[in-house]
Amino acid sequence: MTIRTNSRLRIAQVSPLYESVPPQLYGGTERVVSYLTEELVRQGHEVTLFASGDSVSSARLIPGCPKSLRLDKGCIDQIAHHFVMLDKVRDHAIRDEFDVVHFHIDYFHFPISRAYRIPHVTTLHGRLDLPDLPPLYRRYSDMPVISISQAQRKPLPFANWIGNVYHGLPENALQLGDGKGRYLAFLGRICPEKRVDRAIEIAVKTGIPLKIAAKVDRADREYFESEIKHLLNQPGVEYLGEIGENQKQEFLGNASALLFPIDWPEPFGLAMIEAMACGTPTLAFRCGSIPEVLTAGITGQIVETIEEALSVVENLLVMDRRTVRQTFERRFTASRMAQNYVSLYESIATVTETTGPRSAAELSSPQPQLEEHLIS
């Protein structure tokens, strides 16, 4: 492989196929892939995006399937499409088209990346506290991975972590709002771990209206019908359903505060920085990444119980929205995210250049590990 001597890198982004890039409606990972891809192109890099065919990007798009799988009612086996895409990635990578391949599809590519010594890194976007994962990450301890929060790493401290990069949004995607809607907002998915029931309880007990913009996945339909649907009939509670990206400015910008009452080890929490970009403070329960993303008393409040939440809601309503927005501009822009990733790409490309392609005899041997770059 030949590393270019200037700062322009040839980068492949490999997205999940469940949503388009960017998603038409809800979709966290694919949205981050879009923000990163577009910013890398803007910064002058040569970027190839492997994603669903209905994706829209300024990068070269190589479709992994005709359209996003969640919206394809004829799709039964979603994994099959990811394997087709991976074979396309391999074909292009072994022709030396990329300085680095950035995977966003968990561990699906590990056997191929090891066998062909593809210069690569993987951002892990999901929860890692599942009992099935430690044997896999011990087996593939040579695979370089990036976390999206330090908290995300805790279940797998032995993994080959080479960096931590927080998500970022385009600086002008969302603007400072005035919060004059005088309501609390809930944005995301309706599922047990997101605890919209807590949000409803907080709103009802404080007497502040609540607007819920959230999708219900097929897997959570029974939970919604049995545990949540009847709660939506309470005074002041309004369920809007799933909203698109072009609706977030009004929804978050007019909100007095975002409620993020999670009950799981949240890896990051994109909704928090979307609210932050609008100057909207967040009330969140202390789980996972929350203390890393929110600054208590500056961009929101962090609580552990409903009672504590009720006691701090009034504090949220008087927070300086300009300070909240300025914190976003300092910590969570797409520009900063991309710059942090480029630093890691350069290290990966350099290591691959020095080790060279693998022979057949080397295929069972682990790849050299990279030193961690501490990026926040």
C-alpha positions in Angstrom: 0.0 0.0 0.0 1.2 3.5 -0.8 0.6 6.2 1.7 0.2 9.7 0.3 2.7 12.2 1.4 0.2 15.1 1.7 -2.7 15.4 4.1 -5.3 14.1 1.7 -6.4 10.5 2.6 -8.4 8.0 0.7 -11.0 6.9 3.2 -13.8 4.4 3.0 -16.8 4.7 5.4 -18.8 1.5 5.8 -22.3 2.1 7.2 -25.0 -0.2 8.4 -27.7 -0.7 5.9 -30.7 -0.5 8.2 -31.1 3.2 7.4 -30.0 5.4 4.5 -27.1 7.9 5.0 -28.4 10.2 6.2 -31.6 8.5 7.6 -34.9 9.7 6.3 -36.3 9.6 9.8 -34.7 8.2 13.0 -31.3 6.7 12.9 -28.3 7.5 15.1 -25.4 5.6 13.6 -26.2 6.3 10.0 -26.7 10.0 10.8 -23.2 10.2 12.4 -21.7 8.4 9.4 -23.3 11.1 7.2 -22.0 14.0 9.3 -18.5 12.4 9.3 -18.5 11.6 5.6 -19.6 15.0 4.5 -17.1 16.8 6.8 -14.2 14.6 5.5 -15.1 15.5 2.0 -15.3 19.2 2.9 -11.9 19.0 4.4 -10.5 17.7 1.1 -10.2 13.9 1.6 -11.2 11.3 -1.0 -14.1 9.5 0.6 -16.0 6.4 -0.5 -19.2 5.5 1.2 -20.6 2.0 1.4 -24.2 2.4 2.3 -27.8 1.7 1.1 -28.5 2.8 -2.4 -31.0 5.5 -1.3 -28.2 7.3 0.5 -27.3 10.9 -0.5 -23.7 12.0 -0.2 -21.0 14.1 -1.8 -18.7 11.1 -1.4 -18.5 8.3 -4.0 -21.4 6.0 -3.1 -21.1 2.2 -3.5 -24.5 0.7 -2.7 -24.6 -2.3 -0.4 -28.3 -2.8 -1.2 -30.9 -0.9 -3.2 -32.6 0.9 -0.3 -32.5 1.1 3.5 -33.5 -2.2 5.0 -35.9 -0.9 7.6 -38.0 0.7 4.9 -37.8 -2.4 2.6 -40.9 -4.5 3.5 -39.6 -7.3 1.3 -36.4 -7.7 3.2 -36.4 -10.8 5.5 -32.7 -11.4 6.2 -30.9 -8.1 6.8 -27.5 -9.7 7.6 -27.3 -11.2 4.0 -27.1 -7.7 2.5 -24.3 -6.8 4.9 -22.3 -9.8 3.7 -22.7 -8.7 0.1 -21.5 -5.2 1.0 -18.5 -6.6 2.9 -17.4 -8.5 -0.2 -17.6 -5.3 -2.2 -15.5 -3.6 0.5 -12.9 -6.4 0.3 -12.8 -6.2 -3.5 -12.0 -2.4 -3.5 -9.6 -2.6 -0.5 -7.4 -5.3 -1.9 -7.0 -3.2 -5.0 -5.3 -0.6 -2.8 -8.0 2.0 -3.2 -8.0 3.1 0.5 -5.5 4.3 3.0 -8.0 3.3 5.7 -11.4 1.7 5.9 -13.6 2.9 8.8 -16.3 0.4 9.7 -19.5 1.2 11.6 -21.0 -2.3 11.5 -19.8 -3.8 14.8 -17.7 -6.9 14.3 -19.1 -8.3 11.1 -15.9 -7.6 9.1 -13.4 -8.9 11.6 -12.5 -12.2 9.8 -12.1 -10.4 6.4 -10.1 -7.5 7.9 -7.8 -10.0 9.6 -7.3 -12.2 6.6 -6.6 -9.5 4.1 -4.8 -7.0 6.4 -7.2 -4.3 5.4 -6.1 -1.0 7.0 -9.1 -0.4 9.1 -10.7 0.8 12.3 -14.1 0.2 13.8 -16.2 2.7 15.8 -18.4 0.8 18.2 -21.8 2.6 18.4 -23.8 0.3 20.6 -23.9 -1.1 24.1 -21.1 -3.5 25.0 -22.4 -5.0 28.3 -23.8 -8.2 26.6 -22.4 -11.5 27.9 -21.8 -12.8 24.4 -19.3 -10.1 23.5 -16.2 -10.8 25.7 -15.3 -14.1 24.0 -15.5 -12.4 20.6 -13.4 -9.4 21.5 -10.8 -11.6 23.2 -10.6 -13.8 20.1 -10.2 -10.6 17.9 -8.0 -8.7 20.3 -6.0 -7.3 17.4 -8.9 -5.5 15.8 -8.4 -1.7 16.4 -11.6 -0.2 17.9 -12.8 3.3 18.8 -15.2 4.2 21.6 -17.8 7.0 21.5 -17.4 7.5 25.3 -15.1 6.2 28.0 -18.1 4.7 29.8 -18.9 2.5 26.8 -15.6 0.7 27.2 -16.2 -0.5 30.8 -17.5 -4.0 29.9 -14.6 -4.7 27.5 -11.5 -3.0 29.0 -9.2 -5.5 27.3 -10.3 -4.6 23.7 -7.8 -3.0 21.4 -9.0 0.6 22.1 -7.0 3.1 20.0 -9.0 6.2 20.7 -12.2 7.8 22.0 -14.1 10.2 19.7 -17.3 11.9 20.7 -20.0 12.4 18.1 -20.4 15.8 16.4 -23.0 17.7 14.4 -22.5 20.2 11.6 -22.1 23.5 13.3 -25.0 25.1 11.4 -27.3 22.1 11.2 -29.3 23.4 14.2 -29.5 26.9 15.5 -29.9 28.6 18.9 -33.6 28.5 19.9 -35.5 30.6 22.3 -37.4 27.9 24.2 -40.6 29.9 24.0 -42.7 26.8 23.4 -42.7 26.3 27.2 -42.7 22.5 27.0 -40.5 19.6 27.9 -39.3 17.4 25.0 -38.5 13.7 24.6 -36.7 12.6 21.4 -35.7 9.1 20.3 -37.2 5.7 20.6 -40.0 4.3 22.8 -38.4 1.2 24.4 -37.8 0.0 28.0 -34.3 1.4 28.3 -35.2 5.0 27.1 -37.9 5.3 29.9 -40.4 7.6 28.3 -42.6 6.6 31.2 -40.2 8.6 33.5 -40.5 11.6 31.2 -44.3 11.4 31.4 -44.2 11.2 35.1 -41.9 14.2 35.5 -44.0 16.3 33.2 -47.3 15.4 34.8 -46.0 16.0 38.3 -44.5 19.4 37.4 -47.5 20.4 35.4 -45.2 21.3 32.4 -46.5 20.1 29.0 -44.5 17.2 27.3 -44.1 16.6 23.6 -42.8 13.2 22.6 -41.2 12.7 19.2 -40.2 9.1 19.0 -40.5 6.0 16.9 -41.7 2.6 17.9 -39.7 -0.3 16.5 -41.4 -3.6 15.7 -39.6 -5.2 18.6 -41.0 -2.6 21.0 -44.6 -2.6 19.7 -45.9 -4.9 22.5 -44.1 -2.7 25.1 -45.6 0.4 23.7 -49.2 -1.0 23.6 -49.1 -2.5 27.1 -46.9 -0.1 29.1 -46.9 3.3 27.3 -50.0 3.9 25.2 -52.4 4.5 28.0 -50.0 7.1 29.6 -50.2 9.3 26.5 -53.8 10.2 27.4 -52.8 12.3 30.4 -53.3 16.1 30.3 -50.4 17.9 28.8 -48.8 14.9 27.1 -48.7 15.0 23.3 -47.3 12.1 21.2 -46.0 13.3 17.8 -44.7 10.1 16.5 -41.4 9.8 14.6 -40.0 13.1 13.2 -37.5 13.8 10.5 -34.3 15.8 10.6 -36.0 19.0 9.2 -38.4 19.0 12.2 -35.8 18.9 14.9 -35.0 22.6 14.9 -38.5 23.6 15.7 -39.1 20.7 18.1 -35.8 21.2 20.1 -35.4 24.9 19.7 -38.8 25.7 21.1 -38.5 23.3 24.0 -37.6 24.5 27.5 -35.6 21.4 28.2 -35.0 17.9 26.8 -35.8 14.9 29.1 -33.3 12.1 28.7 -34.4 9.7 31.6 -32.6 6.6 30.4 -32.2 3.4 32.3 -29.3 1.7 30.5 -25.5 2.2 29.8 -26.0 4.8 27.1 -22.9 4.7 24.8 -23.3 8.4 23.8 -26.8 10.0 23.4 -27.0 12.0 20.1 -30.2 13.7 21.2 -28.3 15.5 24.0 -26.0 17.3 21.7 -28.8 18.0 19.2 -30.6 19.8 22.1 -27.3 21.5 23.1 -26.9 22.9 19.5 -30.3 24.5 20.0 -29.3 25.9 23.4 -31.7 23.6 25.1 -30.6 22.1 28.4 -31.0 18.4 29.2 -32.3 16.6 32.3 -30.7 13.2 32.2 -30.4 10.2 34.6 -26.9 9.2 35.6 -26.2 6.2 33.3 -23.4 5.4 30.9 -22.0 8.4 29.0 -24.2 11.1 30.6 -21.5 12.6 32.9 -19.1 12.8 29.9 -21.5 14.6 27.6 -23.4 16.9 30.0 -21.8 19.4 32.2 -24.1 19.6 35.3 -25.3 23.2 35.9 -24.0 24.4 32.5 -25.7 22.3 29.8 -28.2 20.4 32.0 -28.8 18.5 35.2 -27.8 15.0 36.1 -30.1 13.1 38.5 -30.6 9.6 39.9 -34.2 9.5 41.0 -37.6 10.9 39.9 -37.7 13.0 43.2 -34.3 14.5 42.4 -35.5 15.2 38.8 -38.6 17.0 40.1 -36.4 19.2 42.4 -34.2 20.5 39.6 -36.6 21.1 36.7 -37.0 24.8 37.6 -33.2 25.2 37.4 -33.3 24.0 33.8 -35.8 26.6 32.8 -33.4 29.5 33.8 -30.2 28.1 32.3 -28.3 30.4 29.9 -29.2 29.0 26.4 -26.3 30.8 24.8 -23.8 29.1 27.1 -25.4 25.7 26.3 -24.9 26.5 22.6 -21.3 27.7 23.1 -20.5 24.4 24.8 -21.8 22.5 21.8 -19.6 24.6 19.5 -16.5 23.9 21.6 -17.0 20.2 22.1 -19.4 18.5 19.7 -19.0 19.8 16.1 -18.6 17.6 13.1 -15.4 19.4 12.3 -13.8 18.5 15.6 -15.1 14.9 15.3 -13.6 14.5 11.8 -10.2 16.0 12.8 -10.0 13.6 15.7 -10.7 10.7 13.4 -8.2 11.8 10.8 -5.5 11.7 13.5 -6.4 8.1 14.1 -6.6 7.3 10.4 -3.0 8.6 9.9 -1.7 6.3 12.6 -3.5 3.3 11.2 -2.3 4.0 7.7 1.3 4.4 8.9 1.2 1.0 10.8 -0.2 -0.8 7.8 2.4 0.7 5.6 5.3 -0.6 7.8 3.8 -4.1 8.1 2.8 -4.6 4.5 0.4 -7.2 3.1 0.1 -10.6 4.8 1.2 -13.8 3.3 -0.8 -17.0 3.5 1.4 -18.2 6.3 0.6 -15.1 8.4 -3.2 -15.3 8.1 -3.6 -17.0 11.5 -1.3 -14.5 13.3 -2.6 -11.4 15.0 -2.0 -7.9 13.5 0.3 -5.5 15.4 -1.6 -3.4 17.9 -1.7 0.4 17.8 -1.0 2.6 20.7 -4.0 4.5 21.9 -4.5 8.1 21.0 -6.3 9.8 23.8 -8.8 12.0 22.0 -11.8 13.6 23.7 
